[in-house]
């Protein structure tokens, strides 16, 4: 019997108030005599109102403010004081930038919540929310349980800065952390104050910041996987008591982190998971949703009326990818599922195992080892999953990558299957494996032979195989997903050791040797029989879609407070040199816009970022990232920040400079080695 719930359609409730903007508010930080800069949108109400706060390293006078401002005004027009605060060391705030999700950054968030709750325009109830880094801070502050914090909404954040970003699954990261995000950090950290009434007062603080500035890149480079300092920055979401609305993207870098946070939070909670990369749902290329209205509903419930004792959690709303994509609601995540197991065969097949059979140990069943020399360029077709500035980078046809890996493909499906949850892969490895890591992917092969990525996961093999000459079995949990494969499509399981450019390439040729089920004569790719061994297999969580309720979303409201300018087209390139066996991944993205107040233009902004990585099969891999952040202030001054990152396996060089009207104001260089 299907469940029936009130759909969250994202319809905007009518505007109730006129919003007025207050700029350059100073809020005490956790450090005496240092304040944080903030802007606020306040409703013209005749009484104190609840407040909602964003604390972000992307400055309010830059593109962070541009992206969030539509939300700030929207919330204020519906009865909430909306406050945007620059993190310590960024934008108009004092101090020196802190490492992402450091205890110091979280302590600043607690001070902000306390200060906002005591303002005459706030009724004492505060919500905390934001995208990306702001979502991370939201979760971190909520885990400290400040008394005034009554509800939160993290959007595409993470809970473990090491394993979710810098060193995925304990493996060295690549383009995302050391190229793209580090470029934005350099540009944001070196940008001058933009408002004329700030400029003279903030210059001295800015000069001190530049002298003491440590980029995110340097912090990530110097802390190896497993460092105790990473554990200090991990967020214990089980400590969160504030009602939590989690927003996740199936194609986002932090999908697993966001879904796992939802699963582990015991407070009243709600989940929205869409087919998005790392961006606001309103700006997404696929499955756009009016998230501002949905978040406002959450604030209405918990900041105006709710207590943590008065309700159970809401149903979850998620997007079904693949065949006949659609929005649905279910009573819980993961929804109820049954488990189906598929076994990899020596012939490159994938067959469904009988439910009672867990091992190939019968007298008629044999196993064999299938091995392959791996290609470090694999992964270039899996997409970018990088930054909210990008509305491209979705996974492409995986076929070419699949053929450079160990691939196991099923027969055409007799009927549609509906995956909901985390697929789990058991990889049975032999002593012939020389790879230090295992990358596993699951794809949907359509009737034209295209391989469409469903999910993937990683496992670090170094500790398991160090000093061992025995076979071993690893359990690889893939990222959560919801995906429908129709009849006649095929499942494909891919095993490799590369996911470039997400992971840094090993730079050497490696081999993976897995134990598979032998169904018949082999094609000369087996090296030995290993009867009675556990074989490589896939366990799929399959759901009954009749238990879901279809829902729909209203179109996003058109923002009125930010007027974007036309930008050059974005560029994404994957170039393969067939003679040398190398590949180059590059992309360029440009953002432009200007802040306005009424009809008066305050300043223009333009940012361009270019990242290119090369992964040779023999030579050293390399990364080059460059960026420019240009601003024209209301006084007519032109401020330009430029950065460049050059990185190899054991070296890195970072350069960043700031110019005002072409006059050099500051320049710094970091040279690193390992």
C-alpha positions as CSV (number, residue, x, y, z in Angstrom):
1,X,0.0,0.0,0.0
2,X,1.7,3.2,-1.1
3,X,2.3,5.9,1.5
4,X,0.8,9.3,1.0
5,X,2.5,12.5,2.2
6,X,2.1,16.2,1.6
7,X,4.4,16.9,-1.3
8,X,7.1,19.6,-0.8
9,X,6.4,21.4,-4.1
10,X,8.5,24.5,-3.3
11,X,5.8,27.0,-3.9
12,X,6.7,30.4,-2.6
13,X,4.5,31.9,0.0
14,X,3.6,35.5,-0.6
15,X,5.9,38.3,0.4
16,X,4.9,39.8,3.7
17,X,7.6,42.4,4.4
18,X,9.9,44.9,2.7
19,X,13.5,44.1,3.3
20,X,16.1,46.7,4.2
21,X,19.8,46.1,4.0
22,X,22.3,47.0,6.7
23,X,25.9,46.8,5.6
24,X,29.3,46.5,7.4
25,X,28.0,45.2,10.7
26,X,30.8,44.2,13.1
27,X,30.4,41.0,15.1
28,X,32.8,39.8,17.8
29,X,34.8,36.7,16.9
30,X,36.3,34.1,19.2
31,X,39.5,36.2,19.4
32,X,39.4,39.4,21.6
33,X,39.6,42.6,19.6
34,X,38.9,40.9,16.3
35,X,35.6,41.3,14.6
36,X,33.8,39.7,11.7
37,X,32.2,41.7,8.9
38,X,28.6,41.1,8.0
39,X,25.6,42.3,6.0
40,X,22.0,41.8,7.1
41,X,18.6,42.0,5.4
42,X,15.9,42.9,7.9
43,X,12.1,42.8,7.4
44,X,10.2,46.0,8.2
45,X,8.4,44.2,11.1
46,X,7.2,45.9,14.2
47,X,8.5,43.2,16.4
48,X,11.7,41.1,16.8
49,X,11.9,38.2,14.4
50,X,13.9,34.9,14.1
51,X,17.3,35.2,12.3
52,X,19.0,33.0,9.8
53,X,22.8,33.2,9.5
54,X,25.4,32.2,6.9
55,X,29.1,32.1,7.8
56,X,31.3,31.6,4.7
57,X,34.8,32.1,3.4
58,X,33.5,33.3,0.0
59,X,33.1,37.0,0.9
60,X,29.8,38.8,1.0
61,X,31.2,41.4,-1.3
62,X,32.3,38.8,-3.8
63,X,30.7,35.8,-5.5
64,X,29.6,34.2,-2.2
65,X,27.4,37.2,-1.6
66,X,26.2,37.2,-5.1
67,X,25.1,33.5,-4.9
68,X,23.5,33.8,-1.5
69,X,21.9,37.3,-1.7
70,X,18.7,36.1,-3.4
71,X,18.1,33.8,-0.4
72,X,18.9,36.6,2.1
73,X,16.3,39.0,0.6
74,X,13.8,36.1,0.1
75,X,14.0,35.2,3.8
76,X,13.8,38.8,4.9
77,X,10.7,39.4,2.8
78,X,9.0,36.5,4.6
79,X,9.8,37.5,8.2
80,X,13.4,36.5,9.0
81,X,16.5,38.6,9.7
82,X,19.0,37.2,7.2
83,X,22.7,37.7,8.1
84,X,25.7,36.9,5.9
85,X,29.1,36.8,7.7
86,X,32.6,36.7,6.3
87,X,34.8,34.0,7.9
88,X,37.8,35.2,9.9
89,X,40.5,36.5,7.5
90,X,38.3,36.8,4.4
91,X,36.5,39.8,2.9
92,X,35.7,42.5,5.5
93,X,36.6,40.4,8.5
94,X,39.6,40.8,10.8
95,X,42.3,38.2,11.4
96,X,44.0,35.6,9.4
97,X,42.2,32.8,7.5
98,X,41.9,29.5,9.4
99,X,42.0,26.0,8.0
100,X,38.6,24.7,6.8
101,X,36.4,23.5,9.6
102,X,39.1,24.1,12.2
103,X,38.1,24.5,15.9
104,X,38.8,28.2,15.6
105,X,36.4,28.6,12.7
106,X,33.7,26.7,14.6
107,X,34.2,28.8,17.7
108,X,33.7,32.0,15.6
109,X,30.4,30.5,14.5
110,X,29.3,30.0,18.1
111,X,30.1,33.7,18.9
112,X,28.1,34.8,15.8
113,X,25.0,32.8,16.9
114,X,25.2,34.2,20.4
115,X,25.6,37.8,19.2
116,X,22.8,37.6,16.6
117,X,20.4,36.1,19.2
118,X,20.9,39.1,21.5
119,X,20.2,41.8,18.9
120,X,17.0,43.9,19.3
121,X,15.7,42.8,15.9
122,X,16.1,39.1,16.8
123,X,13.6,37.2,18.9
124,X,16.3,34.9,20.2
125,X,15.7,32.1,17.7
126,X,18.5,31.5,15.2
127,X,19.0,29.2,12.2
128,X,22.3,28.5,10.5
129,X,22.6,27.5,6.9
130,X,24.7,27.7,3.7
131,X,26.3,26.0,0.7
132,X,29.6,24.1,0.6
133,X,32.1,25.5,3.1
134,X,29.2,27.4,4.8
135,X,27.4,24.0,5.0
136,X,30.4,22.5,6.7
137,X,30.5,25.3,9.3
138,X,26.8,24.9,9.8
139,X,27.2,21.2,10.8
140,X,30.3,22.0,12.9
141,X,28.6,24.7,14.9
142,X,25.5,22.7,15.4
143,X,27.5,19.9,16.9
144,X,28.6,22.3,19.6
145,X,24.9,23.0,20.5
146,X,24.8,26.7,21.0
147,X,21.6,27.4,23.0
148,X,20.1,29.9,20.5
149,X,20.5,27.6,17.5
150,X,17.1,26.2,16.8
151,X,17.4,24.8,13.3
152,X,20.0,24.3,10.5
153,X,20.1,23.7,6.8
154,X,23.5,22.5,5.5
155,X,23.6,22.4,1.6
156,X,26.2,20.1,0.1
157,X,28.6,20.2,3.0
158,X,30.9,17.6,4.5
159,X,31.7,16.2,7.9
160,X,35.3,15.0,7.5
161,X,37.6,17.4,5.7
162,X,40.3,14.7,5.3
163,X,38.3,11.8,3.9
164,X,35.6,13.7,2.1
165,X,37.9,16.2,0.3
166,X,41.6,16.3,0.8
167,X,42.5,12.6,1.0
168,X,39.4,10.7,-0.2
169,X,39.3,7.3,1.6
170,X,42.8,8.1,2.8
171,X,44.1,8.6,-0.8
172,X,45.8,11.7,-2.1
173,X,43.3,14.1,-3.8
174,X,43.9,15.8,-7.1
175,X,42.3,18.6,-9.1
176,X,39.4,19.4,-6.7
177,X,41.4,20.3,-3.6
178,X,44.8,21.2,-5.0
179,X,43.6,23.0,-8.1
180,X,40.1,24.4,-8.1
181,X,39.3,25.1,-4.5
182,X,42.9,26.2,-3.7
183,X,42.7,28.8,-6.5
184,X,39.5,30.2,-5.1
185,X,41.1,30.4,-1.6
186,X,44.1,32.3,-3.0
187,X,41.8,34.8,-4.8
188,X,39.5,35.3,-1.9
189,X,42.3,35.6,0.7
190,X,44.1,38.3,-1.3
191,X,41.2,40.4,-2.4
192,X,41.1,43.9,-0.9
193,X,38.1,45.5,0.9
194,X,35.8,46.7,-1.9
195,X,33.5,49.2,-0.2
196,X,34.7,52.8,0.0
197,X,33.8,53.3,3.6
198,X,35.7,50.1,4.5
199,X,38.8,50.7,2.4
200,X,41.0,52.9,4.6
201,X,40.0,51.3,7.9
202,X,40.5,47.8,6.6
203,X,43.8,48.2,4.8
204,X,46.0,47.7,7.8
205,X,44.2,44.6,8.8
206,X,44.5,43.4,5.1
207,X,48.2,43.9,5.1
208,X,48.6,41.9,8.3
209,X,46.5,39.1,6.8
210,X,48.7,38.9,3.7
211,X,51.8,38.6,5.8
212,X,50.4,35.7,7.9
213,X,48.2,34.0,5.3
214,X,48.6,30.2,5.0
215,X,46.6,28.9,1.9
216,X,44.4,25.9,2.2
217,X,46.8,24.2,-0.3
218,X,49.7,24.5,2.1
219,X,47.7,23.1,5.0
220,X,46.5,20.1,2.9
221,X,50.0,19.5,1.5
222,X,51.7,19.4,4.9
223,X,49.2,17.2,6.7
224,X,49.5,13.6,5.5
225,X,46.6,11.1,5.5
226,X,45.8,9.9,9.0
227,X,47.3,13.0,10.8
228,X,45.8,13.6,14.2
229,X,45.0,17.1,13.3
230,X,42.5,15.9,10.7
231,X,40.6,14.2,13.5
232,X,40.3,17.4,15.4
233,X,38.4,18.9,12.4
234,X,36.0,16.0,11.9
235,X,32.4,16.8,12.8
236,X,30.4,14.4,15.1
237,X,26.9,14.9,13.6
238,X,25.5,12.5,16.3
239,X,25.9,15.4,18.7
240,X,23.5,17.7,16.7
241,X,20.2,18.3,18.5
242,X,18.9,21.1,16.3
243,X,16.3,20.1,13.6
244,X,18.3,19.6,10.4
245,X,17.4,19.9,6.7
246,X,20.1,18.3,4.6
247,X,20.4,19.1,0.9
248,X,22.5,16.8,-1.2
249,X,23.4,16.3,-4.9
250,X,23.7,12.8,-6.4
251,X,26.6,14.2,-8.6
252,X,28.1,16.4,-5.9
253,X,31.6,15.7,-4.5
254,X,30.1,15.6,-1.0
255,X,27.1,13.4,-1.7
256,X,28.1,10.6,0.5
257,X,29.1,13.0,3.3
258,X,25.7,14.8,3.2
259,X,23.6,11.6,3.0
260,X,25.6,10.0,5.8
261,X,25.2,13.1,8.0
262,X,21.4,12.8,7.5
263,X,21.5,9.1,8.4
264,X,23.5,9.7,11.6
265,X,21.6,12.8,12.9
266,X,19.1,11.8,15.5
267,X,17.3,15.2,15.8
268,X,14.2,15.8,13.7
269,X,15.4,16.0,10.1
270,X,14.5,16.2,6.5
271,X,16.4,15.3,3.3
272,X,16.3,16.7,-0.2
273,X,18.6,14.9,-2.7
274,X,18.7,16.0,-6.3
275,X,20.7,15.2,-9.5
276,X,22.9,18.2,-8.9
277,X,26.6,18.9,-9.0
278,X,28.0,21.3,-6.4
279,X,25.6,24.2,-6.8
280,X,22.4,25.7,-5.5
281,X,19.3,23.7,-6.8
282,X,17.9,26.8,-8.5
283,X,21.0,27.1,-10.7
284,X,21.3,23.4,-11.5
285,X,21.4,22.1,-15.1
286,X,19.1,19.2,-14.3
287,X,16.3,18.9,-11.8
288,X,16.0,22.6,-10.8
289,X,14.1,23.1,-7.6
290,X,12.9,26.2,-5.7
291,X,15.1,25.4,-2.7
292,X,14.6,28.9,-1.2
293,X,10.9,28.2,-0.7
294,X,11.6,24.8,0.8
295,X,14.2,26.1,3.2
296,X,11.9,28.9,4.2
297,X,9.2,26.3,5.0
298,X,11.8,24.7,7.3
299,X,12.5,28.0,9.0
300,X,8.7,28.6,9.4
301,X,8.3,25.3,11.1
302,X,11.2,25.4,13.5
303,X,12.0,29.1,14.1
304,X,8.4,30.3,14.5
305,X,6.5,27.4,15.9
306,X,8.5,24.2,16.5
307,X,10.4,22.6,19.3
308,X,12.6,19.6,19.1
309,X,10.0,17.5,21.0
310,X,6.9,18.2,18.9
311,X,7.3,16.1,15.7
312,X,8.9,13.2,14.0
313,X,11.1,13.7,11.0
314,X,9.7,14.6,7.6
315,X,9.6,12.2,4.7
316,X,12.6,12.3,2.3
317,X,12.4,13.8,-1.1
318,X,14.8,12.6,-3.8
319,X,15.3,12.5,-7.5
320,X,15.2,9.1,-9.3
321,X,17.9,9.1,-12.0
322,X,18.2,7.0,-15.1
323,X,15.1,5.7,-16.9
324,X,12.1,8.0,-16.5
325,X,13.7,10.4,-14.1
326,X,11.3,12.0,-11.6
327,X,11.0,13.4,-8.1
328,X,9.5,11.2,-5.4
329,X,9.0,11.0,-1.6
330,X,9.4,8.1,0.7
331,X,9.0,7.6,4.4
332,X,12.7,7.2,5.1
333,X,16.2,7.1,3.7
334,X,17.4,4.6,2.7
335,X,13.9,3.3,1.7
336,X,13.1,-0.3,2.4
337,X,15.1,-2.5,0.0
338,X,15.9,-6.1,-0.7
339,X,19.4,-7.2,-1.5
340,X,20.4,-8.8,-4.8
341,X,23.9,-10.2,-5.4
342,X,25.8,-10.3,-8.7
343,X,29.0,-12.3,-9.2
344,X,31.9,-11.3,-11.5
345,X,33.0,-14.0,-13.9
346,X,36.3,-14.8,-15.5
347,X,34.7,-14.2,-18.9
348,X,34.0,-10.6,-18.0
349,X,30.4,-11.3,-17.1
350,X,28.2,-10.4,-14.2
351,X,25.5,-12.9,-13.2
352,X,22.8,-12.9,-10.5
353,X,23.6,-15.3,-7.7
354,X,20.9,-17.5,-6.2
355,X,19.8,-16.0,-2.8
356,X,21.0,-19.0,-0.8
357,X,24.5,-19.1,-2.2
358,X,27.0,-16.8,-0.6
359,X,30.3,-18.4,-1.8
360,X,31.4,-20.4,-4.8
361,X,32.3,-23.4,-2.8
362,X,30.3,-26.2,-4.3
363,X,31.9,-29.1,-6.1
364,X,30.8,-27.8,-9.5
365,X,31.9,-24.2,-8.9
366,X,35.5,-23.1,-9.5
367,X,37.2,-19.7,-9.4
368,X,40.0,-18.1,-11.4
369,X,42.2,-15.1,-11.2
370,X,41.6,-12.3,-13.7
371,X,44.3,-9.7,-13.9
372,X,45.0,-6.5,-15.9
373,X,47.7,-3.9,-16.1
374,X,46.0,-0.6,-15.2
375,X,45.9,2.7,-17.0
376,X,46.5,5.8,-14.7
377,X,44.5,8.0,-17.1
378,X,41.2,6.2,-16.2
379,X,38.6,8.5,-14.6
380,X,38.6,11.4,-17.0
381,X,35.1,10.6,-18.1
382,X,33.6,10.5,-14.6
383,X,33.0,14.2,-14.5
384,X,34.4,17.1,-12.5
385,X,32.3,17.5,-9.4
386,X,34.1,20.6,-8.4
387,X,32.7,24.0,-7.5
388,X,29.4,25.9,-7.4
389,X,30.6,28.2,-10.1
390,X,30.3,25.3,-12.6
391,X,27.1,24.1,-14.2
392,X,28.9,21.5,-16.3
393,X,31.1,18.5,-15.6
394,X,28.5,15.8,-15.4
395,X,29.7,12.3,-16.1
396,X,30.2,11.3,-19.8
397,X,30.0,8.0,-21.5
398,X,32.3,5.7,-19.5
399,X,33.0,3.2,-22.3
400,X,36.6,4.2,-23.0
401,X,37.5,4.2,-19.3
402,X,35.7,0.9,-18.8
403,X,37.8,-0.7,-21.5
404,X,41.0,0.4,-19.7
405,X,39.9,-1.3,-16.5
406,X,38.6,-4.7,-15.4
407,X,35.0,-4.6,-16.5
408,X,32.2,-7.2,-15.8
409,X,28.9,-6.7,-17.7
410,X,25.6,-8.5,-17.1
411,X,23.2,-9.9,-19.6
412,X,20.3,-7.6,-20.6
413,X,17.9,-7.2,-17.7
414,X,14.6,-9.0,-17.9
415,X,12.8,-6.2,-16.1
416,X,13.5,-2.8,-14.6
417,X,15.4,-2.5,-11.4
418,X,15.4,0.4,-8.9
419,X,18.6,1.0,-6.9
420,X,18.2,3.0,-3.8
421,X,21.0,3.3,-1.2
422,X,24.7,2.3,-1.3
423,X,25.8,-0.6,-3.5
424,X,28.5,-2.7,-1.9
425,X,31.2,-4.4,-3.8
426,X,33.4,-7.2,-2.4
427,X,36.7,-7.2,-4.3
428,X,38.7,-10.5,-3.8
429,X,42.3,-9.7,-4.6
430,X,45.3,-12.0,-5.0
431,X,48.9,-11.5,-4.1
432,X,49.6,-10.6,-7.7
433,X,48.0,-7.2,-7.1
434,X,50.5,-4.4,-7.1
435,X,48.0,-1.5,-6.9
436,X,47.9,0.6,-3.7
437,X,44.3,1.5,-4.1
438,X,41.1,0.1,-5.5
439,X,38.6,2.2,-7.4
440,X,35.2,0.6,-8.1
441,X,32.5,2.0,-10.3
442,X,29.0,0.8,-11.3
443,X,27.4,1.8,-14.6
444,X,24.3,1.4,-16.7
445,X,25.0,0.1,-20.2
446,X,22.2,1.1,-22.5
447,X,21.1,-0.6,-25.8
448,X,23.5,1.6,-27.7
449,X,26.5,0.5,-25.7
450,X,26.9,3.7,-23.8
451,X,28.1,3.3,-20.2
452,X,26.4,5.7,-17.8
453,X,28.0,6.2,-14.4
454,X,25.7,5.3,-11.5
455,X,28.1,5.4,-8.5
456,X,31.7,4.8,-7.4
457,X,33.8,4.2,-4.3
458,X,37.4,3.9,-3.2
459,X,39.5,1.7,-0.9
460,X,43.1,2.2,0.3
461,X,45.0,-1.1,-0.1
462,X,48.3,0.0,1.4
463,X,47.7,-1.1,5.0
464,X,46.1,-4.3,3.9
465,X,48.8,-5.4,1.5
466,X,51.9,-4.0,3.3
467,X,54.2,-7.0,3.9
468,X,51.5,-9.5,2.8
469,X,51.9,-12.2,0.3
470,X,48.4,-13.5,0.8
471,X,45.1,-12.9,-1.0
472,X,42.8,-10.4,0.7
473,X,39.2,-9.3,0.4
474,X,38.1,-5.7,0.6
475,X,34.6,-4.2,1.0
476,X,34.0,-1.1,-1.1
477,X,30.9,0.9,-0.2
478,X,29.9,3.0,-3.2
479,X,28.3,6.4,-2.9
480,X,24.6,6.5,-2.2
481,X,22.3,6.8,-5.2
482,X,18.8,6.4,-6.5
483,X,18.8,5.1,-10.1
484,X,16.4,3.1,-12.3
485,X,17.7,0.7,-15.1
486,X,15.0,-0.4,-17.5
487,X,14.6,-3.8,-19.1
488,X,17.2,-4.6,-21.7
489,X,19.9,-2.4,-20.1
490,X,22.9,-4.1,-18.5
491,X,24.8,-3.6,-15.3
492,X,28.6,-3.1,-15.4
493,X,31.0,-3.4,-12.5
494,X,34.4,-1.7,-13.1
495,X,37.5,-2.3,-11.0
496,X,40.6,-0.2,-11.4
497,X,43.1,1.9,-9.3
498,X,42.6,5.3,-11.0
499,X,40.1,8.1,-10.8
500,X,41.9,10.9,-12.4
501,X,41.7,13.9,-11.9
502,X,39.7,13.3,-8.6
503,X,42.6,11.3,-7.3
504,X,46.3,12.1,-7.8
505,X,47.8,9.6,-10.3
506,X,50.2,7.0,-9.1
507,X,52.5,7.8,-12.0
508,X,53.5,4.1,-12.5
509,X,52.0,1.0,-14.1
510,X,50.2,-1.2,-11.6
511,X,48.2,-4.5,-11.7
512,X,45.0,-5.6,-10.1
513,X,44.3,-9.3,-9.9
514,X,40.8,-10.3,-8.7
515,X,39.2,-13.7,-8.0
516,X,36.2,-14.3,-10.2
517,X,33.7,-17.1,-10.8
518,X,34.6,-19.5,-13.6
519,X,31.6,-20.5,-15.5
520,X,33.2,-22.0,-18.6
521,X,36.4,-22.1,-20.7
522,X,38.5,-19.0,-20.3
523,X,40.0,-16.9,-23.0
524,X,43.6,-17.1,-21.8
525,X,43.3,-14.4,-19.2
526,X,43.4,-16.7,-16.1
527,X,46.5,-17.4,-14.2
528,X,45.5,-20.0,-11.6
529,X,42.5,-21.7,-10.2
530,X,41.5,-20.9,-6.6
531,X,38.6,-23.2,-5.8
532,X,36.7,-22.4,-2.6
533,X,37.7,-18.7,-2.5
534,X,35.3,-15.8,-2.0
535,X,34.8,-14.2,-5.4
536,X,34.4,-10.6,-6.5
537,X,30.7,-9.6,-6.2
538,X,28.2,-6.8,-6.1
539,X,25.3,-6.4,-3.7
540,X,22.6,-4.1,-4.9
541,X,19.9,-2.5,-2.6
542,X,16.7,-2.8,-4.8
543,X,13.6,-0.8,-3.9
544,X,9.9,-1.1,-4.7
545,X,8.9,2.2,-6.4
546,X,5.2,1.6,-5.7
547,X,6.1,2.7,-2.1
548,X,7.2,6.1,-3.4
549,X,4.9,9.0,-4.1
550,X,5.6,11.2,-7.2
551,X,6.0,14.9,-6.5
552,X,6.9,18.0,-8.5
553,X,8.5,21.3,-7.9
554,X,7.5,24.9,-8.7
555,X,9.9,26.8,-11.0
556,X,12.6,28.8,-9.1
557,X,11.8,32.4,-8.4
558,X,13.7,34.9,-10.5
559,X,16.2,36.8,-8.2
560,X,15.7,40.6,-8.2
561,X,18.6,41.7,-6.1
562,X,21.5,40.5,-8.2
563,X,21.9,41.2,-11.9
564,X,24.4,38.8,-13.5
565,X,26.3,39.9,-16.6
566,X,26.8,37.9,-19.7
567,X,30.0,35.7,-19.3
568,X,32.1,34.0,-21.9
569,X,31.2,30.4,-22.5
570,X,32.7,27.9,-20.1
571,X,35.1,25.4,-21.5
572,X,35.8,21.7,-20.6
573,X,38.3,19.6,-22.5
574,X,39.6,16.0,-22.3
575,X,42.4,15.5,-24.7
576,X,44.1,12.1,-25.1
577,X,47.5,11.5,-26.8
578,X,47.2,8.0,-28.3
579,X,50.9,7.8,-29.2
580,X,52.3,8.8,-25.7
581,X,49.4,7.3,-23.8
582,X,48.8,10.5,-21.9
583,X,45.7,12.5,-21.2
584,X,45.0,16.2,-20.3
585,X,41.9,17.5,-18.5
586,X,41.3,21.2,-18.5
587,X,38.4,23.5,-17.9
588,X,37.9,27.3,-17.7
589,X,35.0,29.0,-15.9
590,X,34.1,32.7,-15.7
591,X,31.7,34.5,-13.3
592,X,30.6,38.0,-13.7
593,X,28.1,40.2,-11.9
594,X,27.7,43.3,-9.9
595,X,26.1,44.2,-6.6
596,X,23.3,46.7,-6.6
597,X,21.3,48.6,-4.0
598,X,18.1,49.7,-5.5
599,X,19.1,51.0,-8.9
600,X,22.6,52.1,-7.8
601,X,25.5,49.9,-8.9
602,X,28.0,49.5,-6.2
603,X,30.8,47.5,-7.8
604,X,31.5,45.1,-10.6
605,X,33.0,41.7,-10.2
606,X,34.6,39.3,-12.7
607,X,36.4,36.1,-11.9
608,X,38.1,33.6,-14.3
609,X,39.6,30.3,-13.2
610,X,41.5,27.8,-15.4
611,X,42.7,24.4,-14.3
612,X,44.6,21.9,-16.3
613,X,46.0,18.5,-15.3
614,X,48.1,16.0,-17.2
615,X,48.5,12.3,-16.3
616,X,51.3,10.7,-18.2
617,X,51.6,6.9,-17.9
618,X,55.4,7.0,-17.2
619,X,56.4,10.6,-16.4
620,X,55.5,12.8,-13.5
621,X,51.8,13.9,-13.4
622,X,51.3,17.6,-13.2
623,X,48.7,20.2,-12.4
624,X,48.5,23.9,-13.3
625,X,45.8,26.2,-12.0
626,X,45.5,29.9,-12.6
627,X,42.9,32.5,-11.6
628,X,42.0,36.1,-11.8
629,X,39.6,38.1,-9.6
630,X,38.9,41.5,-11.0
631,X,36.7,44.2,-9.3
632,X,35.8,47.7,-10.1
633,X,34.8,49.6,-7.0
634,X,32.2,52.3,-6.7
635,X,35.1,54.9,-6.6
636,X,36.3,53.6,-9.9
637,X,39.4,51.8,-8.7
638,X,40.3,48.6,-10.5
639,X,41.5,45.8,-8.2
640,X,43.0,42.6,-9.7
641,X,44.1,39.5,-7.9
642,X,46.0,36.8,-9.9
643,X,47.1,33.4,-8.8
644,X,49.0,30.4,-10.2
645,X,49.5,26.9,-8.8
646,X,52.0,24.5,-10.3
647,X,52.1,21.0,-8.8
648,X,53.8,17.6,-9.3
649,X,53.9,14.5,-7.2
650,X,56.6,15.8,-4.9
651,X,56.7,19.6,-5.5
652,X,54.4,22.6,-5.6
653,X,54.7,26.3,-6.2
654,X,52.0,28.9,-5.4
655,X,52.1,32.5,-6.4
656,X,49.5,35.2,-5.7
657,X,49.5,39.0,-6.2
658,X,47.2,42.0,-5.7
659,X,47.2,45.1,-7.9
660,X,45.2,48.4,-7.6
661,X,45.1,50.3,-10.8
662,X,48.0,48.2,-12.1
663,X,50.1,49.1,-9.1
664,X,51.5,46.1,-7.2
665,X,50.2,46.1,-3.6
666,X,51.2,42.6,-2.4
667,X,52.8,39.4,-3.7
668,X,53.6,36.1,-2.1
669,X,55.1,32.8,-3.2
670,X,55.2,29.4,-1.5
671,X,57.5,26.6,-2.6
672,X,56.8,23.1,-1.2
673,X,58.4,19.7,-1.5
674,X,58.0,16.2,-0.1
